[in-house]
């Protein structure tokens, strides 16, 4: 870890995650083909708090806070998909757009506060063919992304000291 091997370090951390999704689905005929549409939004928030202390209480000393950081990340996304079934084949297409806001607050040294924003559109296409006898073949292409974690954001700059313990 980047922290010295010190049995007199005390730390606490808290992670809170909350999210939800709302969508609307519709299906109907398009000529002789079945068309299914789905659109929606989802969002989540994930808050991470880390506090580290130099702890000398077992020697009659005090506990001194050395780190206090917080990162309340917000992720909002919109998505849409369409499925078109023609005979034994179903063709799918869709996409998702994510907007992620990731502030990082150093509560002991606000000059080190930063906010990162990530935006990404992720397409997806696929085809499913019923082969008969209970068998089918499916092929798809899709993209996805993940916003960096709190430790990746906090420790990304080699010129800045990382306030979090990491292995």
Secondary structure, 3 states (H helix, E strand, C coil): CCCCCCCCEEEEEEEEEEEEEEEEEEEEEECCEEEEEEEEEEEEEEEEEEEEEEECHHHCCCEEEEEEEEEEEEEEEEEEEEEEEECCEEEEEEEEEEEEEEEEEECCCHHHCEEEEEEEEEEEEEEEEEEECCEEEEEEEECCCCCCCHHHHHCCCCCCCCCCCCC
